[in-house]
Structure formats: C-alpha cells, structure tokens
Amino acid sequence: MQESTAPLTPASPGGAVTPILANGLTATVVAVSPNPGTLEAVDVFNPAAAAAAYLQFFDAPPDKVVLGTTKPKWSVGIAQNSARTLTELGLNFRTALSVAATTTATGNTAPGTAVDANIGYQ
C-alpha cells in the first residue's frame, strides 16, 4: 500500500483540503488551524469499550477556550468502540479552528480513553 501525497478533494470550491492527524485527543484543547477556515471532514475513532466520547470544535484558538464554559461551534458524538466519518461538512470558522475530546457535548471531562481523529479543513 502506498501513501498518497495528493490533496484531498474539497467539498466546496476554493482549494485543497489540508489534513491533520489528531491522535490522542482528550480534554486539552488543541489547534487544528490558527486561521479562519472551513471544516470539511472528520474521521474519528473512539476505542473506549464502555463510554461514548464527543469532539468539540471551537471557533477560537486554544488559549481562548475554557472547556465546559466556552460553547463549541459544533460537537459530534462517537459511540463506544466505534468510528465515525463525516464529509462535505462545509462548517465555517471565522477566527480559528480548535478541538478537544470530552464525555459530553459541551462538558470538560476527559474521556476514559483518548480519541483518535483525522480532520480535513481548508
């Protein structure tokens, strides 16, 4: 199997999608992009056998987010021991794009097992 270096096809016109590997996501907010952009795709795996997890996406840099207080722009649940792929999202972020993994859609508790994700934005 060969890895491809070709850019992903964007869901909306305007350029190639930039992929980011975000392994080990937990209740620490991390930057996907420090710039405005569009979230196009998310492929996420929750290896926890006992509990669901949530990815919270913020329209702010990590230092401006307080988990459990700052409202996420978008939150997506992942059932226990499962994967979820979402494409052609077209969600605009006007300031920056940051992400964290928690046990609820708007909470601040880390999942028992870290979540692994591939995120595509432009």
Biotite code that builds the C-alpha atoms (Angstrom):
import biotite.structure as struc

atoms = struc.array([
    struc.Atom([0.000, 0.000, 0.000], chain_id="A", res_id=1, res_name="MET", atom_name="CA", element="C"),
    struc.Atom([1.308, 3.460, -0.896], chain_id="A", res_id=2, res_name="GLN", atom_name="CA", element="C"),
    struc.Atom([0.544, 6.645, 0.905], chain_id="A", res_id=3, res_name="GLU", atom_name="CA", element="C"),
    struc.Atom([-0.786, 9.394, -1.303], chain_id="A", res_id=4, res_name="SER", atom_name="CA", element="C"),
    struc.Atom([0.518, 12.938, -1.057], chain_id="A", res_id=5, res_name="THR", atom_name="CA", element="C"),
    struc.Atom([-2.229, 14.238, -3.341], chain_id="A", res_id=6, res_name="ALA", atom_name="CA", element="C"),
    struc.Atom([-4.509, 16.819, -1.702], chain_id="A", res_id=7, res_name="PRO", atom_name="CA", element="C"),
    struc.Atom([-7.987, 15.769, -0.662], chain_id="A", res_id=8, res_name="LEU", atom_name="CA", element="C"),
    struc.Atom([-10.838, 16.958, -2.841], chain_id="A", res_id=9, res_name="THR", atom_name="CA", element="C"),
    struc.Atom([-12.672, 19.802, -1.110], chain_id="A", res_id=10, res_name="PRO", atom_name="CA", element="C"),
    struc.Atom([-16.409, 19.659, -0.549], chain_id="A", res_id=11, res_name="ALA", atom_name="CA", element="C"),
    struc.Atom([-16.655, 23.285, -1.564], chain_id="A", res_id=12, res_name="SER", atom_name="CA", element="C"),
    struc.Atom([-14.719, 25.179, -4.226], chain_id="A", res_id=13, res_name="PRO", atom_name="CA", element="C"),
    struc.Atom([-11.667, 27.159, -3.288], chain_id="A", res_id=14, res_name="GLY", atom_name="CA", element="C"),
    struc.Atom([-8.732, 24.825, -2.916], chain_id="A", res_id=15, res_name="GLY", atom_name="CA", element="C"),
    struc.Atom([-7.395, 21.615, -1.498], chain_id="A", res_id=16, res_name="ALA", atom_name="CA", element="C"),
    struc.Atom([-8.308, 20.289, 1.920], chain_id="A", res_id=17, res_name="VAL", atom_name="CA", element="C"),
    struc.Atom([-5.479, 20.224, 4.468], chain_id="A", res_id=18, res_name="THR", atom_name="CA", element="C"),
    struc.Atom([-5.422, 17.016, 6.508], chain_id="A", res_id=19, res_name="PRO", atom_name="CA", element="C"),
    struc.Atom([-4.302, 16.893, 10.129], chain_id="A", res_id=20, res_name="ILE", atom_name="CA", element="C"),
    struc.Atom([-3.716, 13.774, 12.207], chain_id="A", res_id=21, res_name="LEU", atom_name="CA", element="C"),
    struc.Atom([-5.039, 14.412, 15.712], chain_id="A", res_id=22, res_name="ALA", atom_name="CA", element="C"),
    struc.Atom([-4.268, 11.280, 17.721], chain_id="A", res_id=23, res_name="ASN", atom_name="CA", element="C"),
    struc.Atom([-4.763, 11.104, 21.463], chain_id="A", res_id=24, res_name="GLY", atom_name="CA", element="C"),
    struc.Atom([-7.426, 13.819, 21.751], chain_id="A", res_id=25, res_name="LEU", atom_name="CA", element="C"),
    struc.Atom([-8.632, 14.414, 25.275], chain_id="A", res_id=26, res_name="THR", atom_name="CA", element="C"),
    struc.Atom([-9.843, 17.350, 27.402], chain_id="A", res_id=27, res_name="ALA", atom_name="CA", element="C"),
    struc.Atom([-6.960, 19.566, 26.291], chain_id="A", res_id=28, res_name="THR", atom_name="CA", element="C"),
    struc.Atom([-7.946, 21.961, 23.516], chain_id="A", res_id=29, res_name="VAL", atom_name="CA", element="C"),
    struc.Atom([-5.583, 21.747, 20.534], chain_id="A", res_id=30, res_name="VAL", atom_name="CA", element="C"),
    struc.Atom([-5.284, 23.889, 17.417], chain_id="A", res_id=31, res_name="ALA", atom_name="CA", element="C"),
    struc.Atom([-6.343, 22.499, 14.074], chain_id="A", res_id=32, res_name="VAL", atom_name="CA", element="C"),
    struc.Atom([-5.668, 25.862, 12.384], chain_id="A", res_id=33, res_name="SER", atom_name="CA", element="C"),
    struc.Atom([-4.778, 29.245, 13.891], chain_id="A", res_id=34, res_name="PRO", atom_name="CA", element="C"),
    struc.Atom([-6.518, 30.934, 10.948], chain_id="A", res_id=35, res_name="ASN", atom_name="CA", element="C"),
    struc.Atom([-10.106, 31.207, 9.727], chain_id="A", res_id=36, res_name="PRO", atom_name="CA", element="C"),
    struc.Atom([-11.153, 28.220, 7.640], chain_id="A", res_id=37, res_name="GLY", atom_name="CA", element="C"),
    struc.Atom([-13.749, 25.620, 6.770], chain_id="A", res_id=38, res_name="THR", atom_name="CA", element="C"),
    struc.Atom([-14.052, 22.240, 8.458], chain_id="A", res_id=39, res_name="LEU", atom_name="CA", element="C"),
    struc.Atom([-14.646, 19.791, 5.622], chain_id="A", res_id=40, res_name="GLU", atom_name="CA", element="C"),
    struc.Atom([-14.213, 16.277, 7.035], chain_id="A", res_id=41, res_name="ALA", atom_name="CA", element="C"),
    struc.Atom([-13.754, 14.333, 10.261], chain_id="A", res_id=42, res_name="VAL", atom_name="CA", element="C"),
    struc.Atom([-12.838, 10.674, 10.622], chain_id="A", res_id=43, res_name="ASP", atom_name="CA", element="C"),
    struc.Atom([-12.758, 9.706, 14.288], chain_id="A", res_id=44, res_name="VAL", atom_name="CA", element="C"),
    struc.Atom([-12.281, 6.524, 16.343], chain_id="A", res_id=45, res_name="PHE", atom_name="CA", element="C"),
    struc.Atom([-13.338, 6.091, 19.958], chain_id="A", res_id=46, res_name="ASN", atom_name="CA", element="C"),
    struc.Atom([-11.536, 2.970, 21.281], chain_id="A", res_id=47, res_name="PRO", atom_name="CA", element="C"),
    struc.Atom([-13.236, 3.092, 24.696], chain_id="A", res_id=48, res_name="ALA", atom_name="CA", element="C"),
    struc.Atom([-15.260, -0.054, 25.356], chain_id="A", res_id=49, res_name="ALA", atom_name="CA", element="C"),
    struc.Atom([-17.543, 1.480, 27.959], chain_id="A", res_id=50, res_name="ALA", atom_name="CA", element="C"),
    struc.Atom([-18.421, 5.061, 27.054], chain_id="A", res_id=51, res_name="ALA", atom_name="CA", element="C"),
    struc.Atom([-19.196, 7.440, 24.226], chain_id="A", res_id=52, res_name="ALA", atom_name="CA", element="C"),
    struc.Atom([-16.975, 10.449, 23.559], chain_id="A", res_id=53, res_name="ALA", atom_name="CA", element="C"),
    struc.Atom([-17.557, 13.811, 21.913], chain_id="A", res_id=54, res_name="TYR", atom_name="CA", element="C"),
    struc.Atom([-15.374, 16.015, 19.756], chain_id="A", res_id=55, res_name="LEU", atom_name="CA", element="C"),
    struc.Atom([-15.986, 19.689, 20.465], chain_id="A", res_id=56, res_name="GLN", atom_name="CA", element="C"),
    struc.Atom([-14.939, 22.145, 17.740], chain_id="A", res_id=57, res_name="PHE", atom_name="CA", element="C"),
    struc.Atom([-14.348, 25.794, 18.669], chain_id="A", res_id=58, res_name="PHE", atom_name="CA", element="C"),
    struc.Atom([-14.161, 28.971, 16.597], chain_id="A", res_id=59, res_name="ASP", atom_name="CA", element="C"),
    struc.Atom([-11.266, 30.245, 18.720], chain_id="A", res_id=60, res_name="ALA", atom_name="CA", element="C"),
    struc.Atom([-7.616, 29.495, 19.429], chain_id="A", res_id=61, res_name="PRO", atom_name="CA", element="C"),
    struc.Atom([-6.965, 27.023, 22.276], chain_id="A", res_id=62, res_name="PRO", atom_name="CA", element="C"),
    struc.Atom([-5.896, 29.739, 24.736], chain_id="A", res_id=63, res_name="ASP", atom_name="CA", element="C"),
    struc.Atom([-9.337, 31.404, 24.402], chain_id="A", res_id=64, res_name="LYS", atom_name="CA", element="C"),
    struc.Atom([-11.337, 28.224, 25.149], chain_id="A", res_id=65, res_name="VAL", atom_name="CA", element="C"),
    struc.Atom([-12.432, 27.102, 28.614], chain_id="A", res_id=66, res_name="VAL", atom_name="CA", element="C"),
    struc.Atom([-13.932, 23.629, 28.337], chain_id="A", res_id=67, res_name="LEU", atom_name="CA", element="C"),
    struc.Atom([-17.338, 23.441, 29.978], chain_id="A", res_id=68, res_name="GLY", atom_name="CA", element="C"),
    struc.Atom([-17.759, 27.234, 29.716], chain_id="A", res_id=69, res_name="THR", atom_name="CA", element="C"),
    struc.Atom([-16.962, 28.185, 26.114], chain_id="A", res_id=70, res_name="THR", atom_name="CA", element="C"),
    struc.Atom([-19.758, 26.980, 23.855], chain_id="A", res_id=71, res_name="LYS", atom_name="CA", element="C"),
    struc.Atom([-18.471, 24.796, 20.999], chain_id="A", res_id=72, res_name="PRO", atom_name="CA", element="C"),
    struc.Atom([-19.431, 25.801, 17.469], chain_id="A", res_id=73, res_name="LYS", atom_name="CA", element="C"),
    struc.Atom([-20.039, 22.122, 16.702], chain_id="A", res_id=74, res_name="TRP", atom_name="CA", element="C"),
    struc.Atom([-19.969, 18.927, 18.744], chain_id="A", res_id=75, res_name="SER", atom_name="CA", element="C"),
    struc.Atom([-20.145, 15.372, 17.424], chain_id="A", res_id=76, res_name="VAL", atom_name="CA", element="C"),
    struc.Atom([-20.698, 12.184, 19.416], chain_id="A", res_id=77, res_name="GLY", atom_name="CA", element="C"),
    struc.Atom([-18.849, 8.928, 18.822], chain_id="A", res_id=78, res_name="ILE", atom_name="CA", element="C"),
    struc.Atom([-20.315, 5.733, 20.290], chain_id="A", res_id=79, res_name="ALA", atom_name="CA", element="C"),
    struc.Atom([-18.088, 3.476, 22.349], chain_id="A", res_id=80, res_name="GLN", atom_name="CA", element="C"),
    struc.Atom([-15.687, 1.247, 20.451], chain_id="A", res_id=81, res_name="ASN", atom_name="CA", element="C"),
    struc.Atom([-16.665, 2.707, 17.082], chain_id="A", res_id=82, res_name="SER", atom_name="CA", element="C"),
    struc.Atom([-15.606, 5.009, 14.270], chain_id="A", res_id=83, res_name="ALA", atom_name="CA", element="C"),
    struc.Atom([-17.468, 7.799, 12.548], chain_id="A", res_id=84, res_name="ARG", atom_name="CA", element="C"),
    struc.Atom([-16.717, 9.505, 9.241], chain_id="A", res_id=85, res_name="THR", atom_name="CA", element="C"),
    struc.Atom([-18.316, 12.830, 8.301], chain_id="A", res_id=86, res_name="LEU", atom_name="CA", element="C"),
    struc.Atom([-17.590, 14.504, 4.962], chain_id="A", res_id=87, res_name="THR", atom_name="CA", element="C"),
    struc.Atom([-18.739, 17.521, 2.967], chain_id="A", res_id=88, res_name="GLU", atom_name="CA", element="C"),
    struc.Atom([-19.324, 19.460, 6.186], chain_id="A", res_id=89, res_name="LEU", atom_name="CA", element="C"),
    struc.Atom([-18.588, 22.998, 4.979], chain_id="A", res_id=90, res_name="GLY", atom_name="CA", element="C"),
    struc.Atom([-18.583, 24.441, 8.528], chain_id="A", res_id=91, res_name="LEU", atom_name="CA", element="C"),
    struc.Atom([-17.015, 27.910, 8.544], chain_id="A", res_id=92, res_name="ASN", atom_name="CA", element="C"),
    struc.Atom([-14.796, 29.075, 11.395], chain_id="A", res_id=93, res_name="PHE", atom_name="CA", element="C"),
    struc.Atom([-14.168, 32.847, 11.328], chain_id="A", res_id=94, res_name="ARG", atom_name="CA", element="C"),
    struc.Atom([-11.340, 33.111, 13.874], chain_id="A", res_id=95, res_name="THR", atom_name="CA", element="C"),
    struc.Atom([-9.517, 29.803, 14.261], chain_id="A", res_id=96, res_name="ALA", atom_name="CA", element="C"),
    struc.Atom([-10.298, 26.089, 14.499], chain_id="A", res_id=97, res_name="LEU", atom_name="CA", element="C"),
    struc.Atom([-9.635, 24.152, 17.707], chain_id="A", res_id=98, res_name="SER", atom_name="CA", element="C"),
    struc.Atom([-10.786, 20.761, 19.010], chain_id="A", res_id=99, res_name="VAL", atom_name="CA", element="C"),
    struc.Atom([-10.991, 18.744, 22.229], chain_id="A", res_id=100, res_name="ALA", atom_name="CA", element="C"),
    struc.Atom([-12.492, 15.388, 23.257], chain_id="A", res_id=101, res_name="ALA", atom_name="CA", element="C"),
    struc.Atom([-14.830, 15.097, 26.230], chain_id="A", res_id=102, res_name="THR", atom_name="CA", element="C"),
    struc.Atom([-17.513, 12.835, 27.725], chain_id="A", res_id=103, res_name="THR", atom_name="CA", element="C"),
    struc.Atom([-20.407, 15.187, 26.877], chain_id="A", res_id=104, res_name="THR", atom_name="CA", element="C"),
    struc.Atom([-21.235, 17.553, 24.025], chain_id="A", res_id=105, res_name="ALA", atom_name="CA", element="C"),
    struc.Atom([-20.358, 20.709, 25.974], chain_id="A", res_id=106, res_name="THR", atom_name="CA", element="C"),
    struc.Atom([-18.510, 19.410, 29.029], chain_id="A", res_id=107, res_name="GLY", atom_name="CA", element="C"),
    struc.Atom([-14.969, 19.464, 30.365], chain_id="A", res_id=108, res_name="ASN", atom_name="CA", element="C"),
    struc.Atom([-14.350, 15.870, 31.496], chain_id="A", res_id=109, res_name="THR", atom_name="CA", element="C"),
    struc.Atom([-11.781, 13.872, 29.535], chain_id="A", res_id=110, res_name="ALA", atom_name="CA", element="C"),
    struc.Atom([-12.890, 10.571, 28.032], chain_id="A", res_id=111, res_name="PRO", atom_name="CA", element="C"),
    struc.Atom([-11.508, 7.498, 29.794], chain_id="A", res_id=112, res_name="GLY", atom_name="CA", element="C"),
    struc.Atom([-9.600, 6.616, 26.623], chain_id="A", res_id=113, res_name="THR", atom_name="CA", element="C"),
    struc.Atom([-8.195, 9.234, 24.246], chain_id="A", res_id=114, res_name="ALA", atom_name="CA", element="C"),
    struc.Atom([-9.882, 9.630, 20.848], chain_id="A", res_id=115, res_name="VAL", atom_name="CA", element="C"),
    struc.Atom([-8.044, 9.487, 17.508], chain_id="A", res_id=116, res_name="ASP", atom_name="CA", element="C"),
    struc.Atom([-9.098, 11.665, 14.587], chain_id="A", res_id=117, res_name="ALA", atom_name="CA", element="C"),
    struc.Atom([-8.213, 12.776, 11.090], chain_id="A", res_id=118, res_name="ASN", atom_name="CA", element="C"),
    struc.Atom([-9.507, 16.268, 10.382], chain_id="A", res_id=119, res_name="ILE", atom_name="CA", element="C"),
    struc.Atom([-9.692, 17.956, 6.991], chain_id="A", res_id=120, res_name="GLY", atom_name="CA", element="C"),
    struc.Atom([-10.035, 21.728, 6.669], chain_id="A", res_id=121, res_name="TYR", atom_name="CA", element="C"),
    struc.Atom([-9.406, 24.441, 4.140], chain_id="A", res_id=122, res_name="GLN", atom_name="CA", element="C"),
])
